[in-house]
Amino acid sequence: MDTQQALSSFTRTVGPNGGRAAQSRSAPSRTVLIVGAGFCGTAVAIHLLRLRHPQPLRVVLVERAAAGGGAAYARRDSSYLLNVPAGRMSASCADPLEFLRYARRRLPHASGADFLPRELYGEYLESTLRGAQLTAAPHVRLERVRGEVIALEKEHRAATLRAWLGHGEQLLAHSVVLACGNPAPAPLPGSEQLRDARYVADPWQGPVRFRAGESVLVAGTGLTMADVVLAGQEAAGGLATVQAISRHGLLPAPQDELRPHYETPSLDAMAAAPVSVRRLVREVRRRAAQLESRGGDWRAVITAVRTVAPALWQGLPTAERRRFLRHVSSYWDVHRHRLPPRTCAALAELRGTGGLRVHAGRILALQPAGRKVLVTWRARGGQRTTTVIVDRVVNCTGPGYDVRRSAERLVRSLLAQGIAAADPLGLGIATGEFGALIDAGGRLAPNLYYVGPMLRPGHWETTAVAELRVHAERLACHLAMPRHSAAGATASGLALS
């Protein structure tokens, strides 16, 4: 049986461990396999289903969880809020108010300036995917598979890929889209000694409830810390003792109100010229001060930088990128990744009552201390170390983008085979235009793509819906092209047009 026949019928295959695998799901004339059903994977599937296709298409969406939307938008005991107003959260570039219209079915008085529950956004993604499935052309169909892809391999002498699932099943596809979402945080020093509830390695994998009287140390002071601390203190009735430590001890700035006439200055001229990190920081500060002197808002300048971030980033030499990561990225993050005003107010109240203390420093080691944890850390700028004993440590340091240290079986397999290559600065994986993977030899994969936050090496700003929906739509359009290929793509990580 040749590859095309195998893709058109159900077959029996042998699993990677040599045993008999489950019956292989296969495809009609063309299959696109999407690994991951978070925002990016769901968005690519939605757009593929909405587009016109000249030939039969089967979209296979592999999801770990029972419901779509990913960990960020799952239903939780505490109602985590979106960090962006509803008017900016549509999954569609062409319909900016799609999410707001959906939200108003449940919350009739919701406005574009409201910060709505994350789980509502997950329901919106699921509903939009179902709608796209129902209205898709008869020869375009969606299949959803529950499981975890643990390895990919190229079919011998065929332009197809074989995906191995953790339970032994195999899937053949003509194109594969990796949309695995945010990687887990990098482990804290000494955390391997703590394999119980005293250490929470990834707070997004389950609810984190504090107990009254419990002492908690949170590593990180960003957006995840805010969600975890507020939800945890709510569960503890505000009676937990919480300390948070990050390298600079900076908390995210508050979001602004969504304005009908939102002023966004242009930075196109600066993006077109060679720029150093020093010059860029100086120019952004100047523009922000100038705008505020006229009664404007500094956040508009941050928005302007986001629009040209790919061009700015690609124009920086490697040495300048390293300088940015060492000296500027933490300050950029707290101004770029902001919190709803209500969340900021709640954190300020906790700090005022002693329910949250924030430190600037570095965690050096975690050690078991009976039923507790001994934490050794050093304050920023200091030489002496400090120790504190707590009941629990929660790792809120954010995604660990350095794939060379990844514990994900799929990522490790791709790197080991040379199918994927790590970014030397530890920002993600190497990709070209449309997110085509670049292998260890510098070649573009003709049928393997990535979409998600680990596009940072080529674009920097790839963590928010506003940027990711553009990448998802462009990739879907590329995959929908007749006889599409990556032949016209480049390995330079071109900026979005």
C-alpha positions as CSV (number, residue, x, y, z in Angstrom):
1,M,0.0,0.0,0.0
2,D,1.5,3.4,-1.0
3,T,1.4,6.5,1.2
4,Q,-1.6,8.0,-0.6
5,Q,-3.6,4.8,0.0
6,A,-2.5,4.8,3.6
7,L,-3.7,8.3,4.0
8,S,-7.1,7.4,2.6
9,S,-8.0,4.3,4.7
10,F,-7.7,3.0,8.2
11,T,-4.6,0.9,8.8
12,R,-2.9,-1.2,11.4
13,T,0.5,0.1,12.4
14,V,3.3,-0.9,14.8
15,G,4.0,1.5,17.7
16,P,7.4,3.0,18.5
17,N,8.0,0.4,21.2
18,G,7.6,-2.4,18.7
19,G,4.1,-3.4,20.0
20,R,0.8,-3.4,18.1
21,A,-0.5,0.2,18.1
22,A,-4.1,1.2,18.1
23,Q,-5.9,1.6,14.7
24,S,-4.3,4.5,12.9
25,R,-6.6,7.4,12.0
26,S,-5.9,8.4,8.4
27,A,-6.9,11.1,5.9
28,P,-8.6,11.8,2.6
29,S,-6.6,13.5,-0.1
30,R,-5.1,16.0,2.3
31,T,-4.7,16.2,6.1
32,V,-3.6,19.1,8.3
33,L,-2.7,17.9,11.8
34,I,-2.8,20.6,14.5
35,V,-1.0,19.7,17.8
36,G,-2.6,21.7,20.6
37,A,-6.0,23.1,21.1
38,G,-5.2,26.3,23.0
39,F,-5.7,29.7,21.4
40,C,-3.3,29.3,18.5
41,G,-4.3,25.7,17.6
42,T,-8.0,26.6,17.8
43,A,-7.6,29.8,15.8
44,V,-5.7,28.0,13.0
45,A,-8.5,25.3,12.9
46,I,-11.2,28.0,12.8
47,H,-9.6,29.9,9.9
48,L,-8.9,26.7,8.0
49,L,-12.6,25.7,8.3
50,R,-13.7,29.1,7.2
51,L,-11.5,29.3,4.1
52,R,-12.2,27.9,0.6
53,H,-10.3,24.8,-0.4
54,P,-10.1,23.4,-3.9
55,Q,-9.8,19.8,-2.7
56,P,-11.0,17.7,0.3
57,L,-9.4,18.7,3.5
58,R,-9.3,17.0,6.9
59,V,-8.3,19.1,9.9
60,V,-7.3,17.0,12.8
61,L,-7.0,18.9,16.1
62,V,-5.2,17.0,18.9
63,E,-6.0,18.2,22.4
64,R,-4.8,17.1,25.7
65,A,-7.8,18.3,27.7
66,A,-11.4,17.3,27.3
67,A,-12.4,20.9,26.3
68,G,-10.7,23.3,24.0
69,G,-9.2,26.7,24.8
70,G,-6.1,25.5,26.6
71,A,-5.0,25.9,30.2
72,A,-5.1,29.7,30.1
73,Y,-8.9,29.7,29.5
74,A,-10.0,26.6,31.4
75,R,-12.8,26.8,34.0
76,R,-11.4,27.3,37.5
77,D,-12.7,27.8,41.0
78,S,-11.6,31.5,41.0
79,S,-12.6,33.7,38.1
80,Y,-9.3,34.8,36.6
81,L,-9.8,37.9,34.5
82,L,-8.4,38.5,31.0
83,N,-5.6,41.1,31.1
84,V,-6.9,42.8,27.9
85,P,-10.2,44.6,27.5
86,A,-12.9,42.6,25.6
87,G,-12.9,45.0,22.7
88,R,-9.3,43.8,21.8
89,M,-9.7,40.1,22.3
90,S,-11.3,38.8,19.1
91,A,-9.7,35.8,17.5
92,S,-10.4,37.3,14.1
93,C,-8.5,40.2,12.6
94,A,-11.4,40.9,10.2
95,D,-14.0,41.0,13.0
96,P,-12.5,42.9,16.0
97,L,-15.7,42.8,18.0
98,E,-16.5,39.1,17.6
99,F,-15.6,38.2,21.1
100,L,-17.6,41.1,22.6
101,R,-20.7,40.1,20.7
102,Y,-20.4,36.6,22.1
103,A,-19.8,37.9,25.6
104,R,-22.9,40.0,25.4
105,R,-25.0,36.9,25.0
106,R,-24.1,36.0,28.6
107,L,-23.4,39.5,29.9
108,P,-25.7,41.9,28.1
109,H,-24.2,45.0,29.6
110,A,-20.6,44.1,28.8
111,S,-18.6,46.8,27.1
112,G,-15.4,46.8,25.0
113,A,-13.5,48.2,28.0
114,D,-14.4,45.4,30.4
115,F,-12.0,42.8,31.6
116,L,-14.0,39.6,31.4
117,P,-13.4,36.1,32.9
118,R,-10.9,33.9,31.2
119,E,-13.2,31.0,31.2
120,L,-15.7,33.0,29.1
121,Y,-13.0,33.5,26.5
122,G,-12.4,29.7,26.5
123,E,-16.1,29.2,25.9
124,Y,-16.0,31.7,23.0
125,L,-13.2,29.9,21.3
126,E,-15.0,26.6,21.7
127,S,-18.3,28.0,20.3
128,T,-16.5,29.7,17.4
129,L,-14.8,26.5,16.5
130,R,-18.1,24.6,16.5
131,G,-19.7,27.3,14.4
132,A,-16.9,27.1,11.9
133,Q,-17.2,23.3,11.8
134,L,-21.0,23.5,11.1
135,T,-20.6,26.1,8.3
136,A,-17.6,24.6,6.6
137,A,-17.9,23.2,3.1
138,P,-19.0,19.6,2.8
139,H,-15.5,18.5,1.7
140,V,-13.8,20.2,4.6
141,R,-14.1,18.4,8.0
142,L,-12.8,18.6,11.5
143,E,-11.8,15.7,13.6
144,R,-10.8,16.1,17.3
145,V,-8.5,13.7,18.9
146,R,-7.9,13.4,22.7
147,G,-4.3,12.7,23.5
148,E,-0.7,13.9,23.5
149,V,1.6,13.9,20.5
150,I,5.0,12.7,21.8
151,A,7.0,12.4,18.6
152,L,7.0,13.2,14.9
153,E,8.9,11.5,12.1
154,K,9.2,12.0,8.4
155,E,7.8,9.2,6.3
156,H,10.5,7.6,4.2
157,R,10.5,8.8,0.6
158,A,7.1,10.6,1.2
159,A,6.0,14.1,1.7
160,T,4.1,13.2,4.9
161,L,4.7,13.1,8.6
162,R,3.8,10.5,11.1
163,A,2.7,11.6,14.6
164,W,3.0,9.2,17.6
165,L,0.5,9.7,20.4
166,G,1.2,8.7,24.0
167,H,-1.4,5.9,24.0
168,G,0.2,4.3,20.9
169,E,-2.0,5.6,18.2
170,Q,-0.5,7.1,15.0
171,L,-1.6,9.8,12.7
172,L,-0.4,10.5,9.2
173,A,-0.6,14.1,7.8
174,H,0.6,16.1,4.9
175,S,1.1,19.2,7.0
176,V,1.6,19.5,10.8
177,V,1.1,22.6,12.8
178,L,2.7,22.7,16.3
179,A,0.6,24.9,18.5
180,C,1.7,23.6,21.9
181,G,1.1,26.8,23.8
182,N,3.3,28.2,26.6
183,P,5.9,25.8,28.0
184,A,6.1,25.1,31.7
185,P,8.3,27.4,33.8
186,A,11.9,26.5,34.2
187,P,12.4,24.5,37.4
188,L,13.8,26.4,40.4
189,P,17.2,25.4,41.9
190,G,16.7,22.4,44.2
191,S,13.1,21.8,43.2
192,E,13.8,18.3,42.1
193,Q,14.0,17.4,45.8
194,L,10.4,18.5,46.3
195,R,8.0,16.1,44.7
196,D,4.9,16.8,46.7
197,A,2.5,19.6,47.4
198,R,5.2,21.7,48.9
199,Y,6.3,22.8,45.4
200,V,4.0,23.8,42.6
201,A,6.0,23.5,39.4
202,D,3.3,25.0,37.1
203,P,0.3,26.8,38.6
204,W,-1.6,26.6,35.3
205,Q,-1.9,22.8,35.5
206,G,-4.3,22.9,38.4
207,P,-5.9,25.1,41.1
208,V,-3.5,26.6,43.7
209,R,-5.4,27.0,47.0
210,F,-3.8,28.6,50.0
211,R,-4.8,27.7,53.5
212,A,-5.4,30.0,56.4
213,G,-2.2,30.5,58.3
214,E,-0.1,29.0,55.5
215,S,3.2,30.7,54.5
216,V,3.8,30.7,50.8
217,L,6.7,31.9,48.7
218,V,5.9,32.8,45.0
219,A,8.8,32.9,42.5
220,G,8.0,35.7,40.0
221,T,6.0,38.9,40.3
222,G,4.3,39.0,36.9
223,L,0.8,38.3,35.6
224,T,0.7,34.7,36.8
225,M,1.8,35.7,40.3
226,A,-1.2,38.2,40.4
227,D,-3.7,35.5,39.5
228,V,-2.3,32.9,41.8
229,V,-1.9,35.2,44.9
230,L,-5.4,36.7,44.6
231,A,-7.1,33.4,44.0
232,G,-5.0,31.8,46.8
233,Q,-5.7,34.5,49.3
234,E,-9.4,34.3,48.4
235,A,-9.4,30.6,49.3
236,A,-7.5,31.3,52.5
237,G,-9.8,34.2,53.5
238,G,-6.9,36.5,53.3
239,L,-5.1,34.8,56.1
240,A,-2.1,33.3,54.2
241,T,1.3,34.9,54.5
242,V,2.7,35.4,51.0
243,Q,6.1,36.6,49.8
244,A,7.0,37.1,46.1
245,I,10.5,37.3,44.7
246,S,11.7,38.3,41.3
247,R,14.9,39.5,39.9
248,H,13.8,43.2,39.9
249,G,10.8,43.0,42.2
250,L,8.7,44.8,39.7
251,L,4.9,44.4,39.5
252,P,2.9,44.9,36.2
253,A,1.5,48.3,35.5
254,P,-2.3,48.7,35.3
255,Q,-4.1,48.6,32.0
256,D,-5.7,51.7,30.5
257,E,-9.3,52.2,29.6
258,L,-10.3,51.4,26.1
259,R,-10.9,54.7,24.4
260,P,-12.9,55.3,21.2
261,H,-10.1,57.6,19.9
262,Y,-7.1,55.8,21.1
263,E,-4.0,57.8,20.1
264,T,-1.2,55.6,18.8
265,P,1.9,57.5,17.6
266,S,3.9,56.1,14.7
267,L,7.3,54.6,15.1
268,D,7.7,53.5,11.5
269,A,10.6,55.8,10.8
270,M,12.5,54.5,13.8
271,A,11.9,50.9,12.8
272,A,13.2,51.6,9.3
273,A,16.6,52.8,10.6
274,P,19.3,50.9,12.3
275,V,18.7,51.0,16.1
276,S,20.6,50.2,19.3
277,V,18.9,49.2,22.5
278,R,20.2,52.4,24.1
279,R,18.7,54.6,21.4
280,L,15.5,52.6,21.4
281,V,15.0,53.0,25.2
282,R,15.8,56.7,25.0
283,E,13.4,57.3,22.1
284,V,10.5,55.4,23.8
285,R,11.0,57.4,27.0
286,R,11.1,60.7,25.1
287,R,7.9,59.8,23.1
288,A,6.1,58.7,26.3
289,A,7.0,62.0,28.2
290,Q,6.1,64.1,25.2
291,L,2.7,62.4,24.8
292,E,1.9,62.7,28.5
293,S,2.8,66.4,28.5
294,R,0.0,66.8,26.0
295,G,-2.5,64.9,28.2
296,G,-2.0,61.5,26.5
297,D,-1.2,58.1,27.9
298,W,2.3,56.5,27.8
299,R,0.6,53.2,27.0
300,A,0.0,54.4,23.5
301,V,3.7,54.5,22.9
302,I,4.0,50.9,24.1
303,T,1.2,50.0,21.7
304,A,3.2,51.8,18.9
305,V,6.3,49.8,19.8
306,R,4.3,46.5,19.6
307,T,3.2,47.3,16.0
308,V,6.8,47.6,14.8
309,A,8.4,45.1,17.2
310,P,9.2,42.5,14.6
311,A,11.1,45.0,12.5
312,L,12.9,46.5,15.5
313,W,13.9,43.1,16.8
314,Q,15.1,41.8,13.5
315,G,17.2,45.0,13.1
316,L,19.1,44.4,16.3
317,P,22.4,42.5,16.1
318,T,22.8,39.5,18.4
319,A,24.9,41.5,20.8
320,E,22.2,44.2,21.1
321,R,19.5,41.5,21.6
322,R,21.5,40.1,24.4
323,R,21.8,43.6,25.9
324,F,18.1,44.0,25.7
325,L,17.4,40.7,27.4
326,R,19.8,41.4,30.2
327,H,19.0,45.0,31.0
328,V,15.7,46.0,29.5
329,S,13.3,43.1,29.0
330,S,12.1,43.0,32.7
331,Y,11.1,46.7,32.4
332,W,9.5,46.2,29.0
333,D,7.5,43.3,30.4
334,V,5.9,45.2,33.3
335,H,4.9,48.0,31.0
336,R,3.8,45.8,28.1
337,H,2.0,43.0,30.0
338,R,-0.4,44.9,32.2
339,L,-3.1,44.0,34.7
340,P,-6.7,45.0,34.9
341,P,-7.1,48.1,37.2
342,R,-9.2,46.0,39.6
343,T,-6.5,43.4,39.9
344,C,-3.9,46.1,40.6
345,A,-6.0,47.6,43.3
346,A,-6.5,44.2,45.0
347,L,-2.7,43.6,45.0
348,A,-2.1,47.0,46.4
349,E,-4.6,46.3,49.2
350,L,-2.9,43.0,50.0
351,R,0.5,44.8,50.2
352,G,-1.0,47.4,52.4
353,T,-2.3,44.9,54.9
354,G,0.8,42.7,54.8
355,G,-0.9,39.9,52.9
356,L,1.8,40.2,50.2
357,R,5.4,41.2,50.5
358,V,7.5,41.7,47.3
359,H,11.3,41.3,47.1
360,A,13.9,42.0,44.5
361,G,16.4,39.2,44.4
362,R,17.3,35.7,43.2
363,I,16.3,32.3,44.6
364,L,19.5,30.3,45.0
365,A,18.2,27.0,46.5
366,L,15.2,25.1,47.7
367,Q,15.7,22.4,50.4
368,P,13.2,20.1,52.2
369,A,12.9,21.1,55.9
370,G,10.6,18.5,57.5
371,R,7.2,19.3,56.1
372,K,8.3,22.7,55.0
373,V,10.7,24.3,52.5
374,L,14.0,26.1,53.3
375,V,14.5,28.9,50.7
376,T,17.8,30.5,50.3
377,W,17.8,33.8,48.3
378,R,20.0,36.9,47.8
379,A,18.6,40.4,47.5
380,R,19.3,42.3,44.3
381,G,22.6,44.2,44.6
382,G,23.5,42.4,47.8
383,Q,26.2,39.9,48.7
384,R,24.7,38.2,51.8
385,T,22.2,35.4,51.5
386,T,18.9,35.2,53.3
387,T,16.9,32.1,54.3
388,V,13.2,31.7,55.0
389,I,11.1,28.7,55.9
390,V,7.7,28.4,54.2
391,D,5.0,25.8,53.8
392,R,4.9,26.0,50.1
393,V,6.7,27.4,47.0
394,V,4.8,28.3,43.8
395,N,6.8,28.7,40.5
396,C,5.3,31.7,38.8
397,T,8.4,32.7,36.8
398,G,6.6,32.4,33.5
399,P,7.1,30.1,30.5
400,G,10.5,28.5,30.1
401,Y,11.2,29.3,26.5
402,D,14.7,27.7,26.3
403,V,13.7,24.5,24.5
404,R,17.2,23.0,25.1
405,R,16.0,22.5,28.7
406,S,12.5,21.3,27.8
407,A,11.0,18.3,29.5
408,E,8.3,17.9,26.8
409,R,8.7,14.6,25.0
410,L,7.7,16.1,21.6
411,V,10.1,19.0,21.8
412,R,13.0,16.8,22.9
413,S,12.3,14.4,20.1
414,L,12.2,17.1,17.5
415,L,15.5,18.5,18.7
416,A,17.2,15.1,19.0
417,Q,16.2,14.3,15.4
418,G,17.4,17.7,14.2
419,I,13.9,18.4,12.8
420,A,13.8,21.5,15.0
421,A,16.6,23.9,16.2
422,A,16.7,25.9,19.4
423,D,17.2,29.6,19.4
424,P,20.7,30.4,20.7
425,L,19.3,33.1,23.0
426,G,16.9,30.7,24.6
427,L,13.8,32.4,23.3
428,G,12.1,29.5,21.5
429,I,12.6,27.6,18.3
430,A,14.0,28.7,14.9
431,T,11.3,29.4,12.3
432,G,11.0,31.1,8.9
433,E,8.1,32.7,7.1
434,F,4.6,31.4,8.1
435,G,6.3,29.7,11.1
436,A,8.0,27.0,9.0
437,L,10.5,25.1,11.2
438,I,14.2,25.5,10.5
439,D,16.0,22.3,11.1
440,A,19.5,21.8,12.6
441,G,21.1,22.2,9.1
442,G,19.4,25.5,8.5
443,R,16.8,24.1,6.1
444,L,13.1,25.0,6.0
445,A,10.6,22.2,6.6
446,P,8.2,22.0,3.7
447,N,5.3,20.7,5.8
448,L,6.0,21.4,9.5
449,Y,5.0,24.7,11.1
450,Y,4.9,26.3,14.5
451,V,2.6,29.0,15.8
452,G,2.6,30.4,19.3
453,P,4.8,32.3,21.8
454,M,8.0,30.6,20.8
455,L,8.0,32.6,17.6
456,R,9.8,35.2,19.8
457,P,13.3,34.6,18.1
458,G,12.0,36.1,14.9
459,H,9.3,38.5,16.1
460,W,9.8,39.1,19.8
461,E,6.1,40.2,20.4
462,T,4.3,36.8,20.1
463,T,2.5,36.3,23.4
464,A,-0.8,38.2,23.0
465,V,-4.0,37.6,21.0
466,A,-3.4,40.7,19.0
467,E,-0.2,39.3,17.5
468,L,-0.9,35.6,17.6
469,R,-4.2,35.9,15.7
470,V,-2.3,37.4,12.8
471,H,0.2,34.6,12.7
472,A,-2.6,32.0,12.9
473,E,-4.6,33.6,10.1
474,R,-1.5,33.9,7.8
475,L,-0.6,30.3,8.4
476,A,-4.1,29.1,7.7
477,C,-4.2,31.1,4.4
478,H,-0.8,29.6,3.5
479,L,-2.0,26.1,4.2
480,A,-5.2,26.7,2.1
481,M,-3.2,27.7,-1.0
482,P,-3.4,25.1,-3.8
483,R,-0.3,23.0,-3.8
484,H,1.1,25.1,-1.0
485,S,4.7,24.8,-0.1
486,A,7.4,26.5,1.9
487,A,9.5,27.0,-1.1
488,G,8.9,30.7,-1.1
489,A,9.5,31.1,2.6
490,T,12.8,32.2,4.0
491,A,14.8,31.4,7.1
492,S,15.0,35.0,8.1
493,G,11.9,35.2,10.3
494,L,10.3,37.9,8.2
495,A,8.1,40.5,9.9
496,L,4.4,40.4,9.6
497,S,3.0,42.6,6.8
